[in-house]
């Protein structure tokens, strides 16, 4: 099935047909949602099934791919350890990042912001094909949500994101009598923040900065769920989880809602403090005015919708493929307790996730 998967993806690219290929964490299946023409749909189609690829600023240039074809391919990781690039990342962008950090710290110390997520990008030459890189991604990051997105009018993106934005499924108690009926849903999301390099164990001692950062995200999500009408909220204990060569703090949050509240919930969650900051509007304004580049679809979200089933993931640990180069996007949360050089080194550690695939 591996060979058939890449043959089909190659066919779609050669025919310039839009698609989203997604392998969810710990799954042995790659789902492909493909469109039969090159139309760029910027609003959700009036169909039961589709894929979505949204920008960080989700009010502009969203991409919806109608599910003219939906195929599932079984995909198993290789028995031997895949070969990946271990070369050192060239030092680049440090001066600009530290200047951005100082601007942010001025706002944080004045308590105008409690957290802001700073990001940057770096370009690298491509030596292998897009599909060879995607194959390495699937083989190496089995516990992440691996994807390949393509639209001839937008371009190619791929990534291995550890972060669920929202999952919604019918609770199975009710059946809709028409398409306009509201179906009760089980809704789940996660609060993922704090980053450290994995030392081979999950016994990392987290500092106050990382704990505070993760709690800010958790509190925000619970507040937004409540304001959006979700009920029966539950949250798991905070745990340390692995994502490639990095580890993070994670809390799962569950609630109940309905299909007529999905768009409201999605808008309430995105962008979360894990990719933007708090207060959200002020953090967004700082990012747009000071990062000096367009994040585009980085820290946006991607997902597949099929009836009452919704799967959305935050677009992290990703790269954009443009001709003979790869553009890798990285970022991290900054609070008043942050250290500039440590935050910069964190962005380099995160960049390694995608760079080692090149």
N, C-alpha and C positions, 0 to 999 in steps of 0.2 A: 504493500500500500504506500510505502514511502516514495517509491519511484512514480507511482500514478499521481500522487499528490503534487510532486514538483513538475510533472509533465502538464498537469492541468493548470497550475499557476503560470507556467511558461506560456501556455496557450493563451491565457487571459491577458498577459502582458503583451504578447505579440499582436493580439487583436485590439489592444488599447481599450479593454473592457474593465470597468471599475469593480473592485472586490475588497472584501475584508476577510482575511484568514485569521482565525483565532483558536489557540490551544489554551484552555484554561488550566490553572495551576493543578498539578498532580493528575491531570487527565491524560488518557492515551488516545485522544481523538482531536483532530483538527477540523473545525467547522469553517466552511467557506460560504459566504453570501456574495453572489455575483449578479451583476446587472447586464442586460442584453444590449444596451446602447451606451453612448458616452454622455448622456444628459447629466448635468450637475443639478441635483435636487437640493435646494437650500432650506426646505421645510420638510417635515415628516410626511411621507406619502400616505395616501389613504389606502393602505394595504395592511394586512395582518402582520407581515414579516418584513423587516428591513434592518440594515446596519447603520450606525451613525458614527461620524468622526467629527468632533467639535473642537473649536479653538479654546484657548485660555479665556479670551473674552468671547463668551458663547453667543453674543448677540450678532456676530458677524461671520459670514462665510462658513457656516456649518455644511457638512457633507452628509447626505443621506443616500444610501445605496439600496435600491429596491431589490428584494429577494426574488428576482426572476428565476434564479437557480440557487438551491441550497444543497451542498454536498458535505458529507462527513467522511473523513479518512482516518483510519486507525494509524496511530503513530507511536512507536515504542522507542525509547532511548537506546543507544548502542550499548552493548555489553562491556566494551572497553572504553576507557576514558578518552573523550574526543580531544584532538589537538587544537589548542587555542594560542593566540598571540600573547606572549609574555613581555613584549618590548615596553620600554619606559615611555610614558607620555611626555612629549616636549613641554617645557614650561612656557605657558602662554596666557596672557590676560590677567596676570597677577596684579599689576599696577591698577588696572581699571577696576578690578574686583575690590581691592582694598579701598579705593576712593569711594566706591559705591557703599561699602560697609560703613565708612565714616559718616556718610550722609544719613544712612539708616540709624546709626547709633545716636546721632544728634536728636533724631525724632524719638527714639526709644527712651533716652535719658530724660527727655522732657515729658515722657509719658503720653505723647501724642499717639504712639503706637505701642502695643504690648508685644507684638511679634510681627515680623515681616519676612517673607521668603525671597531671598536674592538668588538670581540665576545668571548663568552665562552660557556661551556656546563656543565650540572650538571645531575647526575643520581639519580633516585628515584625508589623504589620498586613498582611493579605492584600488585594490589590486585584484579582487575577486568579484564574481558576479553577485547580483542582489540575492539570488536564490541560494547561493553557496553560503552567504552570510546568514540568511534566515535559517538554513539547515543547522548551522553551528549554534544559533540562538536556541532553537528547539532542543538540541541535544544537550546543551550545557545548563540551561535554566529551566529545568523540569518543574520546579516549585513556583515559578512565576507564571504570569499570564502572557504568553508570547503571541505576538500578532504581526501581520504584514498587511498594510493598507496601500491601495493604489487607486488613483483616479487620474486619467490623462490630463485633466484640467487643473489638478491640484499637485500631483506628484506622488512620491513613494516615501513611506515612513514604516519603520519597524521598531519593535521594542519588546522588553520583558518586564512588565510592570508588576510590582508586588502588591499594588493597592487597589482594593475593591472600592468603587465609589458607591454603587448601590445594586443590590440584587432583590428582585421582587418576583414572587411566585404565588399562584393561587393557593389559598389555604385548603382547597378541596371540599369546603363545606357547602358552597353554593355554586349554582350553574346559571350563567347569564342567559336570558331569554332572547336578547337582541344585542347588537354590537354597542348600543348606547348604555346598556346596563352596567352599573358599577360592580365589579367583582372584588370581593374581599381578598386582600393580599397579605402574605408574610413578607416583611421588608427587612433587609439586613444591610449593614455597612460596617466599616471599620475605621477606627482612629489609629493612624500609623504615623509615628513621628519619632525623632531621636535616631541617630545613626552612629554606628561604630564599625570598625573593621573586625570581621569574625576571626577570633584567635583559635578556633577549633572546638570551643565549648560554648554552651549557652549560659555560663555563669558570670557574664560580664557585670561589673559593678557600674551602674549608671549614675551620672552626676545629677545635681539639682537642675542644671540647665535643661538636660534632655527630659527629665521627669516632668518639669514644668511645661515644656513645649508640648509633650504628649497630652498632658491634662487639659491644656488650652483647647486642643483639637477635640478631645472627648466632650468637654463642656459645651463647645459650640454645636456639635452634632446633636446632642440631646436637646439643647435649646431650640434648634431649628426644627427638629422633628416635632417637638411639642407645639410650636407655632404653626406648623403645617397640618395639624390635626391628627398626627399619628398617636396611637394609644398602645397600652400594654408594653411599655418599653422595658427592656432588660439589657444589662451590660455584663460582659465577662470580666474576670480579673485581668489586670495588665500582665502581658507575657512578652518574653523576648523571642523573636522569630528571625530566621535566616532568610536572606534574599541575595543569592549569589555569594559573593565574598564579603557581604555586609550583613549586619544585624540591626534590628529596629525594635522599638516598643510598640505593642499592638493591643487594642481593646476591640472586641466585637460588640456591636450594638444591634439589637433586634427590636422590631415593633410590628404593629398591625396597621394597615391602611387599606386603600382600595384603588382600582384602576383610574378612577376619575381624579385622583390626587397625585398621580405619578409625576406629571410635569411640574406641579407645585413643589413636590419633594425634591426633584432633581434640581430645580432652580434654587431651592433653599440650601442644598448641600454644596453645589458647585459655584465658585471655587471654594474648597475647604481651607481652613487655616494651614493645612499641611502643604499647600501649594501657593497660597496668597498671603494670609496673615490676619491679624486682628487689631482694631476693628476692620472688617472686611473692605468696606468702601474706601476708607482712608489708606489701607494697605495697597489696594488696587491702584489708587491714584498715584501713590509713591512709586510703584513698580512701573507704571506706564510712563511717568514723567522722568524717571531716573535710570532705568536699566539701559536705555539708549539702543535697544534693538527690539525687534518684534518676536515674542515667544512663539507666535504662530500656533501650531497645534500642540506644542509642548506644554504640559500641565493643563491641557484640555482633557477631554475624555473620549472614550470609544466604547462601542457596545453593540449588542445584537438584541433585537426585540422580535418576539414571536408570540402574538396574541397577548395573553396576560403575563407571559414570561419576559422579564427584563434583566439583562446583565450589562452593567456599566463599569468600566475601569478607568482610573486616572492614568493619563498618558505620561508616565515617568520612565526612566531608564530607556530612553529612546534615541533614535537617530533619524535624520532626514537624508535620503539618498538623492544626490543631484549630479547627474552626468558621471564624472570621474572622481567625485568627492563625497565624503560622509560628513554631515554636520551633527555633532553630538551635543545635546543639551543637558545641563545639570543645574542643581540648585540646592538650597538648604535654608532651614528656618533660623532666623537670628532674633535673639531677645537681648535685653539689657545685660544679661550675664554672659553673652557670647564673647569669644576671643577671635580677633580678626584672622590671624594666621591659622588657627585650628579650623575655622570655617572654610578658609580657602583650601586647606588640605582635604577637608571633607568633600569638596566639589571634585577634587582630583581623584579621590577614591571612588566616587560615584561614576566618574567618567570612565574609569577602568572597566566597568561592567560592559559597556558597549565597545570600547576600544579593543578589548582583548578578542573580539570577534572578527576584527578586520584583518 
